[in-house]
Amino acid sequence: MPNILVSNDDGITAKGIAALVEVAKEFGTVTVVAPDSPQSAQSNSITLYQPLRLKSSNVFTGIEAYACDGTPTDCVKLAKNIIFKENEIDFCLSGINHGSNASINIIYSGTMSAAMEASIDGIPSIGFSLEDYDADANFDPSQQIVRKILTSIILGKEKPPALLNVNIPKLPIHEIKGVKVCQQGSGQWVEDYQMSEDPRGGKYYWLAGKFVNKDHASINSDLNALANGYVSVVPSSHDLTVYQEIKSLSHLNSK
């Protein structure tokens, strides 16, 4: 049975991670290391200027679990270096996130940062997200999708991919048309900082805004797949090199 590390960014008591653990334990021995409180949009941040604490948790019946007071990346680092110091992590699963991590959202995502941190050490990793921000979202259809993907990845004969970003549309299972392996779509958040004042007259700013899809014409993007009722699966990487620019910048080379 493979050792499966499960983490997330919504916190160890979130409904999404409970749904993921229920499926993951069908495929291996599950250990959970997750934040003790919501850590959304933490990206790959790590804690440097204060100590980290791990506390044993009984949130999941029959599952070894720990709550960490750090970020999702901290959780995976502690799992690798403390919990699994004498053992190997065979797979890392993160999520199921409450909300989409398609397109540029992968850059900000704490869910994907946990999976990405594990993949840096060569651990095959998958981040799962549902297009539903409701804390009480229905994860039943997502569990069926997760089971299908894990059956292919963990039990399959092919070498597992290093890192997958999986996003699931907010639809009943009978309305999900299928799974599409695709590319990261182009989009961005257009921010709107709303200003107000505290009781002492001091100004403060609250981040708001909306997501703008810039990829309507791309048939093979994750945004297009989700909009058309498909689960999007994007093979991802922590290598941010723009390879096609290397040649065009060759004039900068010097001895």
N, C-alpha and C positions, 0 to 999 in steps of 0.2 A: 504494500500500500504506500503510495507516495505521500510525503509530508507536504501539506498545503498550508501556506500562510495566508490568512485573510485579514485585510485591513480596510479602511475607508476614510472619508473626511467628514462625514455627517455625525460621527460619534458612535461609541460602542452600543448605545441603546437605540440607535436608529432602526426603523423598520426595514430599510433596505439591506443592511448587513445581516439581519436575522434571516431574511429570505435567501441571501447568498450562502450563508453557512448551512442552511437546510439542504441545499443542493450539493454544495461542495463536499459534505461528509459522505455522500454516496460514492465519491471518487478517491478518497484517501483519508489520512489522519489529519484533522484540521486543528490548527492553533490560531487563535485570534489575538492580534495586537492592534488596538485601535485607539484613537483619541478619546479622552474622557468627556469631551465636549465638542460641539461642532467646530470644524476647522476648514470650512469651505474657502476656496480661492486662495489657499496658502501656497500654491504652486510647489516648488522644490525647496521651500524655506526650511532651515534647520535651526535648532536652538543652541546658541553659543554662550550666552551671558547669564544663564541660570541653570541649576541642576535639573535633571529629568527624573521623574518618578514613575515606576511601574507598580500597579496594584492588581493583584489577582481578582478576577471578576467571575461571578456565578450567573452572569446574564444568560449564558447558553448551557442548557442541561447536557452534562456529559462531555463538554468541550473545554479544553484548557484555554483560558482567555485572560488577557491582561488589558487594563486601561492605562493609557499613557497620558501625561499632562503636556505633551508636546504636539508637534505637527505630524501629518501623515508620513513624511519622510523620516522624522525622528522615530516613529513607530517601527518602520521597516529596518532602520539602522540598529535599533535596540534588539529587534527580533533576531537579526543576523548575528549580532555580536554578543548577546546575552542569552536569549532563550534557546537559540540554535547553535550555541558556541561549539558543542560537541557533535552536532548532527547537521545534515544537509537539508536545505529547503528545496524541494523539487519543483514547486509551482507557487506563484504568488497571485492571488486574486484580490481585487479591490472593488468596493462598491457594496451593493448596487446603489449608485448615486441617485439622490433625489434631484433630478434635473439633467439636462443634456450636457455632454462634454464633446459635442461635435465641433468641427471647424476649429477656429482659433481658441476656443474654450479649453483645449488641451493644454495650452500654455499656462493658464491660470489655475487649472484644476488640481485640487488636493488629491482627489481620487486617482487621477492618472499619475501624479507625482509619486504616490506610493508604489504603483506598478512599475514606474520608470526606475525608481531607486533599486528595486529588486533586479530589474533587467540589466542594470549596469554591472552587476556581479554575475551575469550570465544565467540568471534564474528566469525561465519562461514565465511571462506575466501577462495578465489580462485585466483591464479596467472595464467594468460594466456600469452603464448609466441608463436611466429611464427618463424619458421626456415628460416628467411630472414632478413639480417642485413641492407638491403637497406632502406634509409629514406623514399623512395617513394614506399615501398612494397605494393602489392595488398592484402588488408585485407578483400575483399569480401568473399572468402571461409572461413576465420577465423570467420567472423560474423555469418555465418550459424552454425558453430560448437559451438560458444559461446551461441547462441540462444538455441541450442539443449541441452547443458549442464545446462544452467540456468533454462530451462523448467523443467528438471528433479530434480534439486537441490532446486530451490526456490518454484516451484509449486508442487513438489512431496510430497508424504505422509510420506516418511522416514525422520528421523532426519538428518539435514544437517551435513556433515562431517566437522571437525574442520578446516582442511587445505588441499587444493588440488593444486598440481602442474600440470598444463595442458600445453602440448606442441603440436603444430600443424605443420605438415609437409608442406613444400613449394610445394604445388600441387594444380592444379585446383580441384574444389569440386567434380567433377565426377571421379577423380582419387584417392580420399581419400577413403580407403577401409572400414573405420569404426573407432570405438573408442575402445581402450584397457585399462582396469584398470590393472596396472602393478607395478613393483617395480623399485626403483631408480637403474639405471645402474652404472657399475663401469668404471670409466675413469679418466683421469687427463690431465691438461695442461702441456706440456713440454715447459718451458720458454726459450726464447732466447733474452737476453738484447743486443740491438744493440747500440754500442758506437759511439758517434760523438763528434764534438767540436763546441762550440759557437764562435761568431766572436772575442771574447777576448781570445780564446785558452783554455777555460775551458771545461772539459769533461762533457758530460751528457749521460744518458742511456735511451733508449726507449724500453719499453716492447713489445716483439713480441713472436711468438711461434705457436704451433699447438696443437689441441686437439687429444688425443690418446684414442681410444675406447678399453677398456680392457675386454669387456663383449660380445664378438662375440658369445660365446656359450650359453648365457643365453636367452632362448626363451621369458621369461617373463619380460625383462627389457625395460625401456622406450627407450633406444637407439635402441634396436631391433625393437620395434613397429614403431618408426619413420622411420627407414631405410626401413621398409616394407610397408610404406604408410598408417600407422594408426596414429590416434591422441592418444597420451599417457596421461593417467590420473594416477598420483601417489599420494595416500594418504600420507601426510607428517606430520612431528611433529617437535617441538622445543626441545623435550626430546632427548638428545644425548647419553643417557646411553646405553652401550653395555651390555645388561642383561646377555648374556651367559658367560660373563667374571666374574661376581660377585662370583660365586661358586669357580672358579679356583683361585681367589685371596683371598679366605677366610683365608689363612694362614697369611695374613697381619693383621687380626683382633686382637685387644688386649683390655684388660680391663684398 
